[in-house]
Amino acid sequence: MREFSWPDRSLVPASDVVDQSWPATVSALPLGSRVSGRVIGRQPFGVFLLLDGVPNAVGLAEITAMPHHMELPTLGVTVAGEVIWHAEHNRQVKIRLDEWHVHD
């Protein structure tokens, strides 16, 4: 596995579908709500998530919310956290994860 990867396009809903679903996504995931999802992409700035129970929702957990001496979760791992922001410009739900992996 490469250390960093963009989400596989077959896993991510089309941008027009995400746009159409955005009002329902925001309504289903108010700030402070608990959410879980599967890691579908890793970049130096954070991980992309497909969110459970909310069709066509894409989440992003950024490293700005990651404790020092921790590392990004690996692809395919299910993680959980709290909704901290709705990024209107790119239709992403920003997530603060509960747990990060300790560097080995």
C-alpha positions as CSV (number, residue, x, y, z in Angstrom):
1,M,0.0,0.0,0.0
2,R,1.2,3.5,-0.8
3,E,1.5,5.8,2.1
4,F,-0.8,8.4,0.5
5,S,-3.6,8.0,-2.0
6,W,-6.7,9.8,-3.2
7,P,-10.0,8.0,-2.8
8,D,-10.8,5.5,-5.5
9,R,-13.3,7.2,-7.8
10,S,-15.5,4.1,-7.7
11,L,-16.0,4.6,-4.0
12,V,-16.8,8.3,-4.1
13,P,-20.2,9.6,-5.2
14,A,-20.2,11.8,-8.3
15,S,-19.9,15.5,-7.5
16,D,-23.4,16.4,-8.8
17,V,-24.9,13.7,-6.5
18,V,-23.0,15.1,-3.5
19,D,-24.2,18.6,-4.4
20,Q,-27.8,17.4,-4.6
21,S,-27.5,15.5,-1.3
22,W,-25.8,18.3,0.6
23,P,-28.9,19.8,2.3
24,A,-29.8,16.3,3.5
25,T,-26.3,15.6,4.6
26,V,-26.1,18.8,6.7
27,S,-29.5,18.1,8.2
28,A,-28.5,14.5,9.1
29,L,-25.1,15.5,10.6
30,P,-25.5,18.6,12.7
31,L,-22.4,20.0,14.4
32,G,-21.5,17.9,17.5
33,S,-23.1,14.8,16.2
34,R,-21.4,11.4,16.4
35,V,-20.4,9.7,13.1
36,S,-18.4,6.7,11.9
37,G,-17.0,5.9,8.5
38,R,-14.5,4.0,6.5
39,V,-11.2,5.5,5.4
40,I,-11.1,5.7,1.6
41,G,-8.1,8.0,1.1
42,R,-5.0,9.3,2.8
43,Q,-3.2,12.5,2.2
44,P,-0.6,14.4,4.2
45,F,-3.3,16.7,5.4
46,G,-5.8,14.0,6.6
47,V,-8.0,11.1,5.7
48,F,-11.2,11.0,3.5
49,L,-14.1,9.0,4.9
50,L,-17.3,7.5,3.5
51,L,-19.8,8.2,6.3
52,D,-22.0,5.4,7.6
53,G,-25.8,5.9,7.4
54,V,-25.6,9.0,5.3
55,P,-25.7,8.3,1.6
56,N,-23.5,10.4,-0.6
57,A,-21.7,12.1,2.3
58,V,-17.9,12.5,2.2
59,G,-16.0,13.3,5.4
60,L,-12.5,14.6,6.0
61,A,-10.5,14.3,9.2
62,E,-7.6,16.7,9.0
63,I,-4.3,16.5,10.8
64,T,-5.0,19.8,12.5
65,A,-7.2,17.8,14.9
66,M,-4.6,15.0,15.3
67,P,-2.6,14.7,18.5
68,H,1.2,14.9,18.2
69,H,3.1,11.6,17.9
70,M,0.1,9.9,16.2
71,E,-0.4,8.8,12.6
72,L,-3.2,8.7,10.1
73,P,-5.5,5.6,10.1
74,T,-4.9,3.2,7.2
75,L,-7.2,2.6,4.2
76,G,-10.2,0.5,4.9
77,V,-10.3,1.1,8.7
78,T,-13.5,2.2,10.3
79,V,-13.2,5.2,12.5
80,A,-15.5,7.4,14.7
81,G,-15.6,11.0,15.7
82,E,-17.5,14.2,16.0
83,V,-18.8,16.5,13.3
84,I,-17.0,19.9,13.7
85,W,-17.7,21.7,10.5
86,H,-19.6,21.7,7.2
87,A,-17.4,22.9,4.3
88,E,-20.0,24.4,1.9
89,H,-17.4,25.1,-0.8
90,N,-16.5,21.5,-1.4
91,R,-19.4,19.7,0.3
92,Q,-17.2,17.9,2.9
93,V,-18.2,17.1,6.5
94,K,-15.2,17.9,8.7
95,I,-14.6,15.3,11.5
96,R,-12.5,15.2,14.7
97,L,-11.6,11.6,15.2
98,D,-11.8,9.9,18.6
99,E,-8.7,7.8,18.2
100,W,-5.6,8.0,16.1
101,H,-2.9,5.3,15.7
102,V,0.3,5.6,17.8
103,H,3.5,5.6,15.8
104,D,5.3,2.3,16.1
